[in-house]
């Protein structure tokens, strides 16, 4: 199927392809309940080792802000929309010797050798949350926010953030923004509505962090439908004339589930950003084939083909970095979660992304190879964009 367009399949095959894709998105394993959020009391010896400098990679801290409605009975958060943001802080024990991006959730008998385990959890007032975020800001003044995609529960998004932080060896505490996804295969349209309703809450979080002079850069990383929410939030900031906030943003969209024409309209409203927007794309993302079908076979940004001259020209015109990550391993069978595998190349990607202002030499099309390097697409020669002035 790889490389074939959806309209090449007969209707029955299209329907079957989408059904299979959506079923695979749901996952074969049992989905974790809110019970996995309950802190586990670790043995004294192990807890001491997690506090040591030598074992820093065995523990990660995550901050989470969500506009989901609290599920007080189960100790988690559901899919209903809340009127206010809730702020939390977590510490995770990370299993050693992880071989891929798969997350093994804790069971009734947690095994920290195999499973990600919550070892600390507390709710924070808004001001304390912002202070904690500022305290964990990286040495260069960078803070990162991860916005998950369609069909995610709160706990799934939280554990995914911990996995990314662990594999990328991110200093400080990354921030999860969790919007009220229905966490259901049939909830695609409901999720899109929930994402749109979350613009002001993500806006509020970003603006609160940006207000501090300590924060020099905010990496706003959106996956799939989360990329749509990120772009809508940046557009809203632009319409509010908040250039002071936008100037600090480094936007990265992984497998963005955004209609191409909608994306073009968003770019028109946002205008040129000081730090170019980066798109992590893959032609063989079959989850986006399914979403394209749901949307009336309209093309999605996450499946852009960097070998297409039209796309290369558009990347230069719009001053985008379009990075093909097809060579990176995916674990979901659909090619939609490559961003999670990309985390282990975090240092290389960060050096490519880190704060570079827009110029003729750093926009265009790239291929991120399996060795962890972003190399120029063949239409770029000697580090210079062919045809640039």
VOBA-1610 file (N, C-alpha, C; in pm, whole numbers, padded with zeros to 5 digits, always signed):
BEGIN
Unk+00082-00121+00000Unk+00000+00000+00000Unk+00085+00126+00000Unk+00205+00115+00055Unk+00289+00233+00067Unk+00310+00301-00067Unk+00286+00431-00068Unk+00308+00507-00190Unk+00187+00519-00279Unk+00082+00437-00257Unk-00036+00447-00340Unk-00131+00552-00284Unk-00196+00622-00371Unk-00294+00722-00329Unk-00425+00653-00296Unk-00499+00716-00204Unk-00624+00656-00161Unk-00722+00642-00276Unk-00722+00737-00369Unk-00821+00731-00476Unk-00789+00623-00579Unk-00678+00551-00562Unk-00648+00440-00651Unk-00719+00313-00608Unk-00773+00313-00486Unk-00842+00194-00435Unk-00991+00203-00467Unk-01057+00089-00495Unk-01202+00091-00507Unk-01266+00123-00374Unk-01394+00165-00381Unk-01461+00212-00260Unk-01456+00110-00147Unk-01483-00017-00179Unk-01483-00118-00074Unk-01347-00132-00009Unk-01242-00127-00089Unk-01107-00138-00036Unk-01072-00016+00048Unk-01119+00103+00004Unk-01095+00224+00083Unk-01157+00210+00221Unk-01282+00167+00223Unk-01353+00154+00350Unk-01281+00056+00442Unk-01238-00056+00385Unk-01167-00156+00464Unk-01035-00100+00514Unk-00963-00026+00429Unk-00835+00032+00467Unk-00853+00127+00585Unk-00953+00211+00577Unk-00978+00307+00685Unk-01018+00236+00812Unk-01104+00133+00800Unk-01146+00059+00918Unk-01027-00008+00987Unk-00939-00067+00907Unk-00821-00131+00964Unk-00731-00026+01029Unk-00714+00087+00959Unk-00629+00192+01013Unk-00680+00245+01146Unk-00810+00270+01154Unk-00866+00321+01279Unk-00859+00217+01389Unk-00879+00090+01355Unk-00869-00016+01455Unk-00727-00024+01510Unk-00629-00010+01420Unk-00490-00015+01463Unk-00455+00105+01548Unk-00516+00220+01517Unk-00493+00338+01600Unk-00539+00314+01743Unk-00644+00235+01758Unk-00696+00209+01892Unk-00599+00126+01974Unk-00516+00048+01904Unk-00418-00033+01975Unk-00475-00169+02009Unk-00388-00268+02009Unk-00430-00405+02037Unk-00431-00433+02186Unk-00343-00367+02260Unk-00333-00394+02402Unk-00446-00323+02477Unk-00472-00371+02598Unk-00570-00308+02683Unk-00522-00168+02720Unk-00610-00072+02708Unk-00571+00064+02736Unk-00565+00088+02886Unk-00471+00170+02932Unk-00452+00189+03076Unk-00567+00266+03140Unk-00602+00226+03259Unk-00704+00297+03336Unk-00636+00409+03415Unk-00714+00498+03475Unk-00654+00605+03558Unk-00575+00551+03677Unk-00588+00422+03708Unk-00514+00365+03821Unk-00363+00379+03803Unk-00317+00386+03677Unk-00172+00396+03654Unk-00117+00530+03700Unk-00205+00625+03732Unk-00161+00756+03780Unk-00131+00756+03929Unk-00171+00650+03999Unk-00151+00644+04144Unk-00003+00621+04175Unk+00056+00706+04257Unk+00198+00687+04290Unk+00223+00553+04358Unk+00335+00493+04322Unk+00375+00364+04377Unk+00487+00387+04478Unk+00474+00325+04594Unk+00579+00335+04695Unk+00694+00243+04654Unk+00809+00302+04629Unk+00924+00225+04584Unk+01005+00176+04704Unk+01073+00061+04690Unk+01163+00015+04796Unk+01265+00122+04830Unk+01305+00128+04955Unk+01395+00234+05001Unk+01522+00238+04918Unk+01580+00120+04889Unk+01706+00118+04815Unk+01688+00175+04674Unk+01580+00134+04607Unk+01556+00180+04471Unk+01524+00329+04470Unk+01445+00372+04568Unk+01408+00514+04573Unk+01533+00600+04593Unk+01627+00552+04676Unk+01750+00627+04697Unk+01832+00634+04569Unk+01834+00523+04494Unk+01911+00523+04370Unk+01851+00617+04267Unk+01719+00632+04269Unk+01654+00721+04174Unk+01687+00867+04204Unk+01724+00894+04329Unk+01757+01031+04366Unk+01902+01067+04333Unk+01985+00967+04304Unk+02127+00992+04282Unk+02153+01051+04145Unk+02263+01122+04133Unk+02300+01183+04006Unk+02328+01076+03902Unk+02388+00964+03945Unk+02424+00859+03851Unk+02301+00798+03786Unk+02189+00803+03855Unk+02068+00740+03803Unk+01968+00842+03750Unk+02019+00959+03708Unk+01929+01065+03661Unk+01841+01018+03547Unk+01896+00929+03462Unk+01818+00882+03348Unk+01710+00784+03389Unk+01711+00739+03517Unk+01610+00644+03566Unk+01485+00715+03618Unk+01489+00846+03618Unk+01376+00924+03670Unk+01355+01045+03580Unk+01229+01071+03548Unk+01197+01193+03475Unk+01081+01262+03544Unk+01081+01394+03534Unk+00973+01475+03589Unk+00891+01534+03474Unk+00761+01539+03491Unk+00671+01591+03389Unk+00570+01684+03455Unk+00549+01800+03395Unk+00441+01888+03436Unk+00325+01870+03339Unk+00203+01877+03388Unk+00087+01857+03303Unk-00019+01963+03331Unk-00072+02019+03222Unk-00184+02112+03231Unk-00296+02056+03144Unk-00416+02051+03197Unk-00525+01992+03120Unk-00656+02067+03140Unk-00734+02075+03032Unk-00869+02130+03042Unk-00973+02019+03034Unk-00931+01897+03070Unk-01025+01786+03086Unk-01095+01799+03223Unk-01214+01744+03230Unk-01287+01746+03355Unk-01232+01637+03448Unk-01201+01669+03574Unk-01148+01567+03665Unk-01248+01454+03688Unk-01196+01332+03691Unk-01275+01213+03724Unk-01242+01179+03869Unk-01311+01242+03960Unk-01277+01229+04102Unk-01293+01086+04153Unk-01385+01012+04097Unk-01409+00875+04143Unk-01290+00784+04113Unk-01223+00810+04001Unk-01114+00721+03959Unk-00976+00786+03969Unk-00973+00913+04005Unk-00845+00978+04026Unk-00776+01025+03900Unk-00849+01033+03790Unk-00788+01076+03665Unk-00865+01190+03603Unk-00866+01192+03470Unk-00938+01295+03395Unk-01009+01227+03279Unk-01131+01274+03249Unk-01209+01214+03143Unk-01203+01293+03014Unk-01307+01279+02934Unk-01312+01344+02803Unk-01406+01464+02801Unk-01470+01493+02915Unk-01557+01611+02921Unk-01471+01737+02932Unk-01524+01846+02881Unk-01451+01972+02880Unk-01470+02044+03013Unk-01362+02091+03071Unk-01367+02164+03198Unk-01363+02313+03172Unk-01410+02389+03269Unk-01411+02534+03256Unk-01274+02594+03285Unk-01193+02520+03363Unk-01063+02572+03404Unk-00955+02468+03382Unk-00832+02515+03375Unk-00718+02425+03365Unk-00685+02366+03502Unk-00644+02241+03502Unk-00590+02176+03621Unk-00442+02153+03596Unk-00361+02177+03700Unk-00216+02168+03686Unk-00162+02059+03778Unk-00073+01974+03726Unk-00016+01866+03805Unk+00133+01852+03780Unk+00199+01785+03875Unk+00342+01755+03864Unk+00362+01607+03893Unk+00441+01540+03808Unk+00465+01397+03822Unk+00615+01368+03821Unk+00651+01260+03890Unk+00784+01201+03877Unk+00764+01055+03838Unk+00844+01010+03741Unk+00835+00873+03689Unk+00964+00797+03713Unk+00949+00671+03747Unk+01060+00578+03740Unk+01060+00521+03599Unk+01176+00525+03532Unk+01187+00482+03393Unk+01258+00347+03386Unk+01200+00248+03319Unk+01265+00117+03312Unk+01396+00123+03233Unk+01497+00053+03278Unk+01626+00055+03207Unk+01621-00031+03081Unk+01717-00009+02996Unk+01737-00093+02877Unk+01614-00102+02787Unk+01548+00012+02767Unk+01434+00012+02676Unk+01484-00003+02533Unk+01418-00084+02453Unk+01464-00112+02318Unk+01382-00040+02212Unk+01261+00005+02246Unk+01180+00077+02150Unk+01092+00175+02225Unk+00992+00229+02156Unk+00909+00332+02217Unk+00785+00277+02287Unk+00770+00145+02286Unk+00653+00085+02352Unk+00656+00117+02501Unk+00539+00148+02556Unk+00528+00180+02697Unk+00458+00064+02768Unk+00525+00009+02868Unk+00464-00094+02951Unk+00411-00026+03076Unk+00280-00031+03094Unk+00216+00037+03206Unk+00224-00047+03332Unk+00223+00018+03447Unk+00229-00058+03573Unk+00102-00141+03595Unk+00120-00255+03656Unk+00009-00344+03690Unk-00016-00335+03840Unk-00097-00425+03891Unk-00124-00426+04035Unk+00001-00459+04116Unk+00099-00522+04049Unk+00229-00549+04111Unk+00336-00481+04024Unk+00358-00352+04044Unk+00449-00277+03956Unk+00590-00334+03954Unk+00648-00336+03837Unk+00784-00385+03817Unk+00865-00274+03750Unk+00941-00195+03827Unk+01014-00082+03770Unk+01123-00123+03672Unk+01159-00251+03667Unk+01256-00297+03570Unk+01196-00305+03430Unk+01063-00317+03423Unk+00997-00332+03293Unk+00897-00221+03263Unk+00847-00157+03366Unk+00733-00067+03351Unk+00768+00077+03390Unk+00707+00172+03317Unk+00708+00311+03362Unk+00616+00319+03485Unk+00663+00383+03591Unk+00586+00387+03714Unk+00583+00529+03769Unk+00465+00577+03804Unk+00451+00707+03872Unk+00497+00689+04016Unk+00594+00769+04060Unk+00642+00758+04198Unk+00606+00882+04280Unk+00569+00991+04212Unk+00521+01110+04283Unk+00417+01179+04197Unk+00316+01234+04263Unk+00213+01309+04193Unk+00155+01412+04288Unk+00141+01534+04239Unk+00073+01634+04320Unk+00010+01739+04230Unk-00101+01793+04277Unk-00169+01900+04205Unk-00112+02034+04252Unk-00102+02127+04157Unk-00042+02256+04187Unk-00138+02369+04155Unk-00135+02477+04233Unk-00205+02599+04191Unk-00135+02653+04065Unk-00205+02737+03992Unk-00151+02790+03867Unk-00016+02859+03888Unk-00006+02946+03986Unk+00118+03021+04007Unk+00233+02929+04042Unk+00206+02827+04124Unk+00311+02732+04161Unk+00354+02650+04041Unk+00260+02618+03953Unk+00292+02544+03831Unk+00386+02625+03742Unk+00354+02753+03724Unk+00439+02839+03641Unk+00577+02852+03704Unk+00582+02868+03837Unk+00711+02878+03905Unk+00792+02751+03885Unk+00727+02636+03894Unk+00798+02508+03875Unk+00848+02497+03732Unk+00767+02539+03637Unk+00810+02536+03496Unk+00930+02626+03474Unk+00929+02742+03536Unk+01041+02835+03522Unk+01166+02782+03590Unk+01145+02713+03703Unk+01259+02658+03777Unk+01330+02548+03697Unk+01253+02478+03615Unk+01311+02366+03538Unk+01345+02406+03394Unk+01339+02536+03366Unk+01376+02583+03233Unk+01520+02544+03201Unk+01545+02502+03080Unk+01679+02462+03040Unk+01775+02581+03048Unk+01902+02551+03046Unk+02004+02654+03069Unk+01998+02767+02967Unk+01949+02737+02847Unk+01939+02841+02744Unk+01804+02911+02745Unk+01724+02885+02849Unk+01594+02952+02860Unk+01485+02886+02778Unk+01502+02758+02746Unk+01403+02687+02664Unk+01310+02604+02751Unk+01183+02607+02718Unk+01084+02521+02782Unk+01006+02452+02670Unk+00970+02326+02693Unk+00900+02249+02589Unk+00760+02210+02630Unk+00666+02222+02536Unk+00526+02182+02559Unk+00488+02078+02454Unk+00438+01963+02498Unk+00392+01858+02408Unk+00239+01857+02405Unk+00182+01858+02284Unk+00037+01854+02266Unk+00004+01727+02190Unk-00067+01636+02254Unk-00095+01505+02195Unk-00201+01512+02086Unk-00222+01399+02020Unk-00317+01394+01910Unk-00449+01327+01943Unk-00517+01287+01838Unk-00648+01221+01846Unk-00639+01087+01920Unk-00748+01052+01989Unk-00764+00920+02050Unk-00662+00894+02160Unk-00638+00994+02243Unk-00548+00980+02358Unk-00624+01004+02487Unk-00604+00919+02585Unk-00651+00948+02719Unk-00545+01032+02791Unk-00582+01088+02903Unk-00488+01170+02980Unk-00366+01088+03019Unk-00391+00968+03072Unk-00279+00887+03120Unk-00189+00841+03005Unk-00247+00812+02890Unk-00165+00773+02775Unk-00075+00888+02730Unk-00131+01007+02726Unk-00053+01124+02686Unk+00057+01153+02788Unk+00026+01135+02916Unk+00124+01163+03020Unk+00241+01065+03013Unk+00212+00936+03000Unk+00319+00837+02993Unk+00400+00854+02864Unk+00334+00894+02755Unk+00408+00920+02631Unk+00505+01037+02650Unk+00462+01139+02720Unk+00550+01252+02748Unk+00671+01207+02828Unk+00648+01119+02927Unk+00759+01067+03007Unk+00855+00986+02921Unk+00802+00906+02830Unk+00889+00826+02741Unk+00974+00917+02654Unk+00913+01020+02597Unk+00987+01113+02511Unk+01096+01183+02592Unk+01060+01228+02712Unk+01157+01298+02797Unk+01273+01207+02833Unk+01244+01080+02862Unk+01350+00986+02898Unk+01441+00957+02780Unk+01383+00930+02664Unk+01464+00894+02547Unk+01542+01012+02493Unk+01487+01131+02505Unk+01555+01250+02456Unk+01651+01307+02558Unk+01645+01251+02680Unk+01730+01299+02789Unk+01714+01450+02806Unk+01588+01493+02812Unk+01556+01635+02822Unk+01582+01685+02964Unk+01663+01788+02980Unk+01682+01845+03114Unk+01556+01920+03157Unk+01535+01928+03287Unk+01418+01998+03335Unk+01292+01913+03322Unk+01179+01979+03325Unk+01050+01910+03320Unk+00972+01952+03196Unk+00956+01862+03099Unk+00870+01896+02986Unk+00726+01912+03033Unk+00649+01985+02956Unk+00510+02012+02992Unk+00418+01943+02893Unk+00321+01871+02946Unk+00214+01814+02864Unk+00094+01906+02870Unk+00039+01940+02754Unk-00093+02002+02749Unk-00189+01897+02696Unk-00281+01853+02782Unk-00375+01748+02744Unk-00515+01804+02727Unk-00562+01805+02603Unk-00696+01853+02573Unk-00795+01735+02580Unk-00926+01761+02588Unk-01023+01654+02617Unk-01058+01564+02499Unk-00959+01488+02452Unk-00986+01386+02351Unk-01084+01283+02408Unk-01172+01233+02323Unk-01267+01131+02366Unk-01199+00997+02391Unk-01075+00982+02343Unk-00999+00858+02359Unk-01081+00739+02308Unk-01140+00757+02190Unk-01222+00654+02128Unk-01202+00660+01977Unk-01197+00544+01913Unk-01176+00539+01769Unk-01284+00616+01695Unk-01408+00604+01744Unk-01520+00669+01677Unk-01531+00817+01712Unk-01435+00869+01788Unk-01447+01007+01835Unk-01371+01109+01754Unk-01344+01080+01626Unk-01260+01170+01546Unk-01321+01310+01536Unk-01448+01319+01501Unk-01511+01450+01485Unk-01522+01520+01620Unk-01558+01443+01724Unk-01565+01501+01859Unk-01429+01554+01902Unk-01324+01483+01868Unk-01189+01527+01904Unk-01152+01656+01832Unk-01190+01668+01707Unk-01160+01791+01634Unk-01230+01910+01700Unk-01355+01890+01742Unk-01427+01997+01812Unk-01358+02030+01944Unk-01313+01925+02016Unk-01247+01947+02145Unk-01115+02021+02126Unk-01044+01989+02018Unk-00919+02060+01990Unk-00945+02208+01964Unk-01047+02237+01885Unk-01080+02376+01856Unk-01121+02450+01983Unk-01191+02381+02071Unk-01237+02446+02194Unk-01123+02473+02291Unk-01006+02414+02265Unk-00894+02422+02359Unk-00794+02532+02324Unk-00822+02607+02218Unk-00726+02709+02174Unk-00694+02810+02283Unk-00796+02862+02349Unk-00773+02966+02449Unk-00698+02914+02570Unk-00720+02786+02606Unk-00649+02729+02720Unk-00502+02709+02689Unk-00470+02660+02568Unk-00330+02648+02531Unk-00267+02786+02517Unk-00341+02879+02464Unk-00298+03019+02456Unk-00261+03071+02594Unk-00347+03044+02692Unk-00324+03091+02829Unk-00196+03032+02887Unk-00173+02902+02862Unk-00053+02836+02914Unk+00072+02897+02852Unk+00072+02909+02720Unk+00189+02963+02650Unk+00217+03107+02693Unk+00112+03186+02703Unk+00128+03326+02740Unk+00182+03341+02882Unk+00135+03255+02973Unk+00183+03260+03112Unk+00332+03233+03120Unk+00379+03137+03043Unk+00521+03103+03044Unk+00604+03211+02976Unk+00552+03264+02867Unk+00624+03365+02791Unk+00644+03494+02868Unk+00556+03519+02965Unk+00563+03645+03039Unk+00691+03660+03119Unk+00757+03549+03148Unk+00881+03554+03226Unk+01000+03585+03136Unk+01083+03676+03179Unk+01204+03706+03104Unk+01302+03590+03104Unk+01283+03495+03197Unk+01370+03378+03202Unk+01348+03286+03083Unk+01227+03288+03026Unk+01194+03202+02913Unk+01232+03274+02784Unk+01328+03217+02713Unk+01373+03275+02586Unk+01310+03206+02466Unk+01273+03079+02485Unk+01218+03003+02373Unk+01119+02900+02425Unk+01007+02886+02357Unk+00907+02785+02391Unk+00893+02691+02272Unk+00935+02566+02289Unk+00916+02467+02184Unk+00773+02413+02197Unk+00692+02439+02098Unk+00552+02398+02097Unk+00541+02282+01999Unk+00536+02161+02053Unk+00543+02039+01973Unk+00405+01974+01969Unk+00344+01970+01851Unk+00210+01911+01837Unk+00213+01789+01748Unk+00153+01681+01794Unk+00145+01559+01714Unk+00004+01541+01658Unk-00003+01511+01529Unk-00129+01475+01463Unk-00233+01586+01481Unk-00348+01556+01541Unk-00450+01659+01562Unk-00402+01764+01661Unk-00305+01728+01745Unk-00245+01827+01834Unk-00172+01935+01755Unk-00122+01899+01636Unk-00060+01999+01549Unk-00162+02099+01499Unk-00282+02052+01471Unk-00392+02142+01431Unk-00422+02240+01543Unk-00427+02190+01668Unk-00452+02277+01783Unk-00340+02378+01800Unk-00216+02335+01782Unk-00102+02426+01794Unk-00113+02540+01692Unk-00141+02505+01566Unk-00149+02609+01463Unk-00265+02704+01489Unk-00377+02652+01534Unk-00491+02739+01565Unk-00458+02833+01681Unk-00381+02784+01777Unk-00342+02868+01891Unk-00247+02977+01848Unk-00149+02944+01764Unk-00056+03045+01715Unk-00131+03149+01631Unk-00225+03103+01552Unk-00307+03195+01472Unk-00384+03289+01565Unk-00439+03235+01673Unk-00514+03318+01767Unk-00423+03421+01831Unk-00302+03382+01868Unk-00207+03476+01925Unk-00175+03588+01827Unk-00161+03551+01700Unk-00132+03651+01597Unk-00246+03751+01584Unk-00369+03701+01583Unk-00484+03788+01571Unk-00501+03878+01693Unk-00443+03835+01806Unk-00444+03917+01927Unk-00324+04013+01931Unk-00244+04010+01826Unk-00125+04095+01815Unk-00025+04066+01926Unk-00012+03936+01962Unk+00082+03896+02066Unk+00215+03853+02003Unk+00274+03942+01929Unk+00402+03911+01865Unk+00512+03887+01968Unk+00495+03945+02088Unk+00593+03922+02195Unk+00599+03775+02233Unk+00483+03706+02225Unk+00478+03563+02254Unk+00525+03483+02133Unk+00475+03517+02016Unk+00510+03443+01894Unk+00659+03446+01867Unk+00726+03555+01902Unk+00870+03567+01878Unk+00950+03463+01956Unk+00890+03407+02062Unk+00960+03306+02142Unk+00927+03163+02100Unk+00836+03147+02006Unk+00787+03013+01973Unk+00871+02944+01867Unk+00901+02816+01894Unk+00957+02726+01794Unk+00854+02616+01775Unk+00781+02621+01665Unk+00669+02529+01641Unk+00717+02408+01561Unk+00691+02289+01616Unk+00723+02163+01548Unk+00595+02083+01538Unk+00559+02045+01416Unk+00437+01968+01393Unk+00475+01829+01341Unk+00445+01727+01419Unk+00479+01590+01383Unk+00356+01520+01327Unk+00367+01470+01203Unk+00255+01404+01136Unk+00128+01486+01150Unk+00133+01615+01118Unk+00016+01702+01144Unk-00107+01660+01065Unk-00216+01640+01137Unk-00344+01605+01076Unk-00418+01735+01046Unk-00372+01802+00942Unk-00427+01932+00903Unk-00453+01929+00753Unk-00570+01969+00714Unk-00601+01985+00571Unk-00503+02086+00511Unk-00451+02055+00393Unk-00350+02142+00332Unk-00401+02283+00309Unk-00525+02297+00264Unk-00578+02431+00240Unk-00602+02506+00370Unk-00643+02434+00474Unk-00657+02496+00606Unk-00521+02545+00654Unk-00419+02463+00635Unk-00284+02500+00676Unk-00237+02624+00601Unk-00265+02630+00473Unk-00227+02747+00395Unk-00296+02873+00450Unk-00422+02859+00487Unk-00496+02971+00544Unk-00437+03012+00680Unk-00398+02914+00761Unk-00337+02945+00890Unk-00206+03021+00871Unk-00125+02974+00776Unk+00002+03041+00749Unk-00019+03185+00702Unk-00123+03206+00623Unk-00152+03341+00574Unk-00184+03434+00690Unk-00260+03386+00788Unk-00296+03468+00902Unk-00177+03490+00995Unk-00096+03386+01013Unk+00016+03395+01107Unk+00130+03480+01051Unk+00155+03465+00921Unk+00266+03537+00862Unk+00399+03470+00893Unk+00506+03537+00860Unk+00640+03481+00880Unk+00677+03482+01027Unk+00720+03368+01077Unk+00764+03358+01216Unk+00916+03369+01224Unk+00968+03432+01329Unk+01114+03445+01342Unk+01187+03311+01336Unk+01130+03210+01402Unk+01183+03074+01395Unk+01092+02995+01302Unk+01141+02947+01189Unk+01053+02879+01092Unk+00981+02759+01152Unk+00858+02739+01109Unk+00781+02622+01150Unk+00843+02498+01088Unk+00854+02391+01167Unk+00908+02264+01119Unk+00796+02162+01107Unk+00793+02092+00994Unk+00696+01986+00971Unk+00770+01854+00961Unk+00732+01756+01044Unk+00788+01622+01037Unk+00687+01535+00963Unk+00722+01493+00842Unk+00625+01430+00753Unk+00672+01293+00707Unk+00576+01216+00654Unk+00606+01084+00599Unk+00499+01048+00497Unk+00544+01008+00379Unk+00449+00975+00273Unk+00368+00851+00304Unk+00422+00761+00388Unk+00354+00633+00411Unk+00278+00629+00545Unk+00237+00744+00594Unk+00159+00750+00718Unk+00016+00708+00689Unk-00017+00584+00723Unk-00149+00529+00687Unk-00260+00578+00779Unk-00226+00626+00898Unk-00328+00687+00983Unk-00383+00813+00917Unk-00295+00888+00851Unk-00339+01009+00783Unk-00414+00977+00654Unk-00389+00858+00598Unk-00474+00812+00487Unk-00617+00799+00535Unk-00633+00742+00656Unk-00767+00724+00712Unk-00834+00858+00740Unk-00760+00952+00800Unk-00821+01082+00830Unk-00853+01159+00702Unk-00771+01139+00599Unk-00800+01202+00470Unk-00931+01149+00414Unk-00953+01020+00426Unk-01078+00960+00378Unk-01198+01016+00454Unk-01185+01027+00586Unk-01294+01083+00668Unk-01326+01225+00625Unk-01222+01298+00584Unk-01239+01438+00545Unk-01272+01454+00396Unk-01320+01349+00333Unk-01358+01359+00192Unk-01240+01351+00098Unk-01137+01274+00140Unk-01017+01251+00060Unk-00937+01379+00034Unk-00941+01468+00131Unk-00860+01589+00123Unk-00723+01560+00183Unk-00618+01607+00117Unk-00481+01576+00156Unk-00447+01637+00292Unk-00360+01566+00367Unk-00317+01611+00499Unk-00170+01655+00492Unk-00138+01753+00573Unk-00004+01810+00571Unk+00102+01706+00609Unk+00068+01615+00699Unk+00165+01517+00746Unk+00211+01416+00643Unk+00147+01414+00524Unk+00188+01321+00419Unk+00250+01395+00300Unk+00300+01513+00322Unk+00365+01587+00215Unk+00483+01508+00159Unk+00500+01516+00029Unk+00607+01447-00041Unk+00717+01548-00074Unk+00830+01540-00004Unk+00933+01642-00026Unk+01002+01626-00162Unk+00976+01515-00231Unk+01030+01500-00366Unk+00945+01571-00472Unk+00829+01620-00430Unk+00740+01691-00521Unk+00790+01835-00536Unk+00823+01878-00657Unk+00873+02015-00678Unk+00777+02121-00625Unk+00648+02094-00632Unk+00549+02191-00581Unk+00566+02210-00431Unk+00590+02099-00360Unk+00609+02106-00215Unk+00739+02177-00182Unk+00843+02148-00258Unk+00972+02214-00233Unk+00959+02365-00253Unk+00890+02403-00358Unk+00870+02545-00385Unk+00788+02611-00274Unk+00684+02540-00229Unk+00599+02595-00124Unk+00676+02610+00007Unk+00764+02513+00037Unk+00843+02521+00160Unk+00930+02645+00160Unk+00989+02677+00045Unk+01071+02797+00036Unk+00987+02924+00043Unk+00876+02924-00029Unk+00789+03042-00031Unk+00733+03074+00107Unk+00689+02969+00178Unk+00628+02989+00310Unk+00731+02990+00422Unk+00857+02966+00386Unk+00967+02964+00482Unk+00942+02861+00591Unk+00929+02737+00548Unk+00906+02623+00636Unk+01026+02528+00629Unk+01044+02451+00734Unk+01134+02337+00731Unk+01046+02212+00720Unk+01055+02144+00610Unk+00978+02021+00589Unk+01077+01906+00597Unk+01063+01823+00699Unk+01161+01718+00727Unk+01095+01581+00711Unk+01144+01502+00616Unk+01091+01368+00593Unk+01154+01272+00694Unk+01071+01210+00779Unk+01123+01119+00882Unk+01083+00974+00853Unk+01059+00943+00726Unk+01015+00808+00689Unk+01115+00703+00733Unk+01243+00734+00738Unk+01344+00635+00773Unk+01342+00599+00921Unk+01274+00680+01003Unk+01270+00653+01146Unk+01168+00543+01174Unk+01203+00452+01263Unk+01118+00337+01292Unk+00988+00379+01359Unk+00879+00318+01316Unk+00748+00337+01380Unk+00709+00208+01450Unk+00629+00218+01556Unk+00591+00098+01630Unk+00442+00067+01623Unk+00365+00157+01560Unk+00221+00139+01561Unk+00167+00068+01438Unk+00255+00030+01345Unk+00210-00039+01225Unk+00151+00054+01121Unk+00142+00181+01152Unk+00081+00278+01061Unk+00178+00388+01017Unk+00293+00394+01081Unk+00387+00500+01049Unk+00347+00634+01105Unk+00259+00634+01206Unk+00206+00761+01258Unk+00275+00805+01387Unk+00348+00716+01451Unk+00409+00751+01580Unk+00561+00761+01572Unk+00612+00791+01453Unk+00757+00802+01439Unk+00816+00909+01529Unk+00739+01009+01562Unk+00789+01117+01646Unk+00841+01063+01779Unk+00778+00956+01830Unk+00821+00898+01957Unk+00958+00834+01944Unk+00983+00768+01830Unk+01115+00710+01805Unk+01219+00819+01781Unk+01175+00932+01731Unk+01265+01043+01701Unk+01326+01101+01827Unk+01262+01075+01942Unk+01308+01135+02067Unk+01453+01101+02098Unk+01497+00980+02064Unk+01635+00943+02096Unk+01736+01024+02016Unk+01688+01092+01910Unk+01774+01180+01833Unk+01752+01325+01875Unk+01701+01343+01998Unk+01663+01477+02043Unk+01774+01579+02035Unk+01897+01539+02070Unk+02008+01635+02068Unk+02036+01684+01927Unk+02035+01588+01831Unk+02061+01627+01693Unk+01950+01717+01639Unk+01826+01680+01667Unk+01714+01761+01619Unk+01715+01898+01684Unk+01746+01900+01813Unk+01749+02028+01884Unk+01855+02121+01827Unk+01972+02063+01790Unk+02076+02146+01733Unk+02035+02202+01597Unk+01951+02127+01527Unk+01901+02172+01398Unk+01796+02281+01417Unk+01714+02265+01523Unk+01601+02354+01544Unk+01637+02478+01624Unk+01737+02466+01709Unk+01751+02558+01820Unk+01766+02704+01780Unk+01656+02771+01780Unk+01653+02916+01776Unk+01705+02981+01651Unk+01728+02909+01545Unk+01782+02975+01427Unk+01675+03063+01363Unk+01712+03181+01332Unk+01619+03273+01268Unk+01608+03239+01121Unk+01499+03277+01062Unk+01472+03241+00924Unk+01573+03303+00829Unk+01627+03221+00741Unk+01717+03269+00636Unk+01705+03175+00518Unk+01763+03213+00407Unk+01754+03129+00288Unk+01819+02995+00310Unk+01912+02985+00409Unk+01986+02861+00426Unk+01924+02762+00521Unk+01817+02795+00594Unk+01766+02699+00692Unk+01618+02667+00673Unk+01563+02701+00558Unk+01428+02658+00526Unk+01435+02572+00401Unk+01328+02496+00379Unk+01326+02406+00263Unk+01297+02265+00306Unk+01343+02168+00228Unk+01313+02027+00252Unk+01438+01952+00295Unk+01420+01865+00395Unk+01529+01785+00449Unk+01483+01640+00463Unk+01581+01552+00476Unk+01554+01412+00509Unk+01626+01383+00640Unk+01551+01337+00739Unk+01612+01298+00866Unk+01645+01150+00854Unk+01775+01116+00848Unk+01811+00978+00820Unk+01817+00895+00948Unk+01830+00764+00931Unk+01824+00670+01043Unk+01942+00687+01139Unk+02046+00756+01094Unk+02161+00780+01181Unk+02141+00902+01270Unk+02031+00971+01248Unk+02000+01086+01333Unk+02052+01217+01282Unk+02058+01233+01151Unk+02105+01359+01094Unk+02002+01414+00997Unk+01982+01545+01001Unk+01894+01611+00905Unk+01980+01654+00787Unk+01964+01590+00674Unk+02045+01622+00557Unk+01957+01687+00452Unk+02020+01773+00374Unk+01943+01850+00277Unk+01886+01761+00169Unk+01768+01796+00123Unk+01706+01729+00010Unk+01791+01754-00114Unk+01786+01665-00213Unk+01873+01680-00330Unk+01861+01814-00401Unk+01751+01886-00383Unk+01738+02012-00455Unk+01815+02125-00387Unk+01877+02094-00271Unk+01961+02192-00202Unk+02107+02155-00227Unk+02188+02248-00269Unk+02328+02219-00299Unk+02418+02305-00213Unk+02519+02240-00153Unk+02621+02309-00076Unk+02561+02400+00031Unk+02452+02355+00090Unk+02390+02430+00199Unk+02313+02552+00151Unk+02301+02570+00023Unk+02230+02686-00031Unk+02108+02640-00107Unk+01997+02708-00088Unk+01875+02672-00157Unk+01888+02708-00304Unk+01869+02608-00389Unk+01878+02632-00532Unk+01769+02732-00571Unk+01809+02834-00640Unk+01713+02933-00686Unk+01688+03046-00588Unk+01752+03038-00469Unk+01731+03146-00372Unk+01813+03267-00410Unk+01773+03378-00354Unk+01843+03504-00385Unk+01943+03537-00273
//
